């Protein structure tokens, strides 16, 4: 891709909902949208079918995240454009920050990008997204509000020919204060196959947002992955929000001593 298409894109690639919510969480959704603003709707070489597919976004994730934010009176920060333009859940230095290959699909318009185009995309959504999360968490810290950080994603039933049996996976690293009780709660239901660092793990490079805003601040944190055939309708999204909200609420209050990082709003980033 030679000339940068940056000139044709407007701002507004990040949304914050319920910023004043007083619940114990900040929810984030890195891959919330499959919208391709001009000129990216034409220049990436992605078909209409591919724009609707999982390579472009996490189908169903935003609906679940909104349901959780509503039930738990908590802020939600999410993107409003496709991750094929830039992936907000990747470090700025990673090769797959702007993917030229997603799963088995070539993204021809992302090959050989000039540095000014990469910088433009970082400034379009990646940096504003993470700045928005920083600002929401900092505002809560100043108000003395408890904060745990939870990201919501979805994954495909089959990946590169491998079937994935888990209806839901919980991804965590050093901090297990949310993962352990939510895992236990899901397993008591008896009818779910629950993944513990499946189908992804922090070592896969998919933990950037949670690491940056949760682990680095010493805040309780968790990444939730729901298989996307489980959340294809609003009713299914509602079901998962109804199921997860009380488990998260229980987990965060069980792990928050009065003098701990949750109660204090966390350490400064």
MITOR-300058 format. One line per 3 residues: their letters; for each residue x, y, z of C-alpha. Coordinates in steps of 0.02 Angstrom, whole numbers, plus 50000, padded with zeros to 5 digits. Each point is the difference from the previous one (the first is absolute). Last residue first. Layout:
! residues N
A = X Y Z | ... .
//
This chain:
! residues 269
XXX = 50002 50186 51819 | 49953 50061 50174 | 49958 49860 50120 .
XXX = 49822 49941 50019 | 49836 50084 50044 | 50029 49982 50187 .
XXX = 49863 49871 50024 | 50063 49894 49858 | 50183 50019 50050 .
XXX = 49971 49929 50174 | 49970 50092 50165 | 49817 49951 50022 .
XXX = 50030 49825 49935 | 49935 49973 49822 | 50004 49819 49941 .
XXX = 49826 49944 50051 | 49927 50162 49934 | 50075 49977 49828 .
XXX = 49953 49817 49986 | 49820 50022 50055 | 49970 50141 49877 .
XXX = 50084 49902 49861 | 49893 49847 50033 | 49843 50108 50013 .
XXX = 50035 50081 49830 | 50053 49843 49908 | 49835 49907 49979 .
XXX = 49891 50151 49964 | 50129 50067 49876 | 50008 49828 49919 .
XXX = 49812 49988 49982 | 49985 50179 49937 | 50126 49963 49861 .
XXX = 49898 49846 49956 | 49840 50102 49993 | 50086 50132 49892 .
XXX = 50045 49865 49874 | 50162 49916 49942 | 50077 49983 50172 .
XXX = 50036 49814 50027 | 50062 49975 49821 | 50133 50129 50046 .
XXX = 50088 49896 50130 | 50018 50116 50150 | 50171 50067 50053 .
XXX = 50012 50098 50164 | 50161 50090 50049 | 50021 50033 50186 .
XXX = 50068 50132 50117 | 50019 50045 50183 | 50105 50159 50003 .
XXX = 50187 50003 50027 | 50014 50146 49880 | 50114 49904 49882 .
XXX = 49888 49846 50014 | 49840 50092 49958 | 50023 50138 49872 .
XXX = 50153 49941 49906 | 49982 49813 50031 | 49815 50004 49960 .
XXX = 50029 50093 49837 | 50150 49896 49946 | 49935 49827 50042 .
XXX = 49991 49927 49823 | 50186 49969 49979 | 49983 49811 49998 .
XXX = 50093 49989 50167 | 49849 50083 50082 | 49899 49843 49960 .
XXX = 49874 49958 49865 | 49869 49865 49971 | 50020 49973 50146 .
XXX = 50085 50085 50147 | 49880 49904 50114 | 49867 49941 49877 .
XXX = 49825 49955 50057 | 49899 49859 49925 | 49825 50041 50062 .
XXX = 49855 49895 50063 | 50050 49977 50183 | 49948 50171 50062 .
XXX = 50126 49978 50140 | 50138 50019 49870 | 49948 50178 49962 .
XXX = 50012 50051 50182 | 50169 49918 50024 | 50069 50087 49846 .
XXX = 49928 50165 50062 | 50081 49972 50170 | 50172 49960 49928 .
XXX = 50004 50129 49860 | 49957 50152 50106 | 50143 49992 50125 .
XXX = 50116 49912 49877 | 50124 50143 49976 | 50162 49935 49928 .
XXX = 49924 49958 49830 | 49818 49979 49954 | 49889 49942 49857 .
XXX = 49829 49927 50034 | 49927 49892 49862 | 49819 49973 49953 .
XXX = 49901 49873 49898 | 50156 49893 49996 | 50006 49858 49873 .
XXX = 50112 50084 49871 | 50017 49902 49839 | 50167 50013 49910 .
XXX = 49996 50028 49811 | 50092 50166 50004 | 49886 50060 50140 .
XXX = 49828 49923 50024 | 49864 50061 50119 | 50064 50179 49977 .
XXX = 50039 50117 50144 | 49913 50142 50093 | 50071 50140 50106 .
XXX = 49958 50095 50159 | 50130 50094 50103 | 49988 50018 50188 .
XXX = 50088 50129 50110 | 49964 50009 50186 | 49974 50170 50081 .
XXX = 49939 50059 50170 | 49951 50183 50002 | 50095 50132 50099 .
XXX = 49941 50142 49888 | 50179 50038 49946 | 50026 49815 49963 .
XXX = 49843 49999 49895 | 50063 50146 49897 | 50166 49908 49978 .
XXX = 49912 49843 49939 | 49895 50095 49874 | 50150 50101 49941 .
XXX = 50112 49849 49977 | 49862 49909 49904 | 49979 50151 49887 .
XXX = 50188 50011 49973 | 50000 49817 49949 | 49866 50029 49869 .
XXX = 50073 50167 49944 | 50169 49916 49970 | 49931 49856 49897 .
XXX = 49862 50096 49908 | 50052 50134 49875 | 50170 50041 50075 .
XXX = 50063 49822 49975 | 49919 49999 49828 | 50089 50160 49951 .
XXX = 50167 49936 50065 | 49983 49842 49894 | 49957 50107 49849 .
XXX = 50148 50116 50031 | 50116 49851 50015 | 49958 49937 49826 .
XXX = 49902 49837 49994 | 50081 49852 49914 | 49847 49889 50006 .
XXX = 49839 50057 50085 | 49903 50023 49838 | 50029 49817 49954 .
XXX = 49913 49929 50152 | 50032 49815 49966 | 49879 49883 50088 .
XXX = 50061 49840 50085 | 49985 50060 50182 | 50023 50186 49966 .
XXX = 50148 50036 49886 | 50056 50179 49963 | 49960 50043 50180 .
XXX = 50024 50175 50068 | 50060 49969 50178 | 50048 49826 49940 .
XXX = 50187 50039 49991 | 50001 50062 50180 | 50081 50167 50043 .
XXX = 49841 50095 50046 | 49949 49861 50119 | 49843 49909 49947 .
XXX = 49821 50006 50065 | 49959 50159 49904 | 50019 49908 49835 .
XXX = 50011 50122 49854 | 49900 50017 49839 | 49963 49814 50007 .
XXX = 49936 50029 50178 | 49845 50078 49925 | 49931 50167 50058 .
XXX = 49898 50059 50150 | 50114 49952 50144 | 49938 49975 50176 .
XXX = 50007 50075 50175 | 49865 49944 50122 | 49967 50082 50168 .
XXX = 49914 49905 50141 | 49824 49987 50069 | 50018 49810 50023 .
XXX = 49848 49950 49899 | 50029 50136 49870 | 50186 49969 49980 .
XXX = 49968 49813 49988 | 49867 50020 49866 | 50109 50121 49902 .
XXX = 50143 49875 50005 | 49886 49859 49943 | 49937 50102 49853 .
XXX = 50177 50056 49958 | 50065 49822 49994 | 49866 49934 49883 .
XXX = 50113 49990 49847 | 50184 50033 50041 | 50064 50103 49854 .
XXX = 50070 49995 49822 | 50076 49826 50001 | 49839 49937 50079 .
XXX = 49904 50020 49838 | 49885 50142 49945 | 50137 50096 49911 .
XXX = 50059 49836 49923 | 49831 49977 49915 | 50006 50178 49933 .
XXX = 50172 49964 49928 | 50162 50072 50071 | 50128 50077 49882 .
XXX = 50051 50131 50127 | 49966 50151 49889 | 49811 50004 49981 .
XXX = 49919 50008 50172 | 50163 50073 50062 | 49966 50163 49907 .
XXX = 49877 50025 50078 | 49953 49929 50171 | 50004 49810 50019 .
XXX = 49877 49948 50136 | 50024 49824 50069 | 49982 50056 50180 .
XXX = 50034 49946 50180 | 50176 49932 49986 | 50082 50084 50151 .
XXX = 49850 49988 50117 | 50036 50072 50171 | 49906 49990 50164 .
XXX = 50049 50107 50149 | 49933 49919 50156 | 49947 50028 50181 .
XXX = 49837 50091 49966 | 49989 50189 50011 | 49956 50038 49819 .
XXX = 50052 50177 49950 | 50075 49946 49833 | 49839 49908 49955 .
XXX = 50061 49971 49822 | 50166 50053 49924 | 50023 49986 49812 .
XXX = 50158 49996 49894 | 50022 50024 49811 | 49927 50176 50002 .
XXX = 50116 50086 49879 | 49979 50018 49811 | 50090 49902 49866 .
XXX = 50040 50060 49823 | 50173 50074 50025 | 50073 49837 50067 .
XXX = 49994 49909 49834 | 50192 49992 49997 | 50075 49978 49827 .
XX = 50086 49835 49960 | 49914 49841 50057 .
//
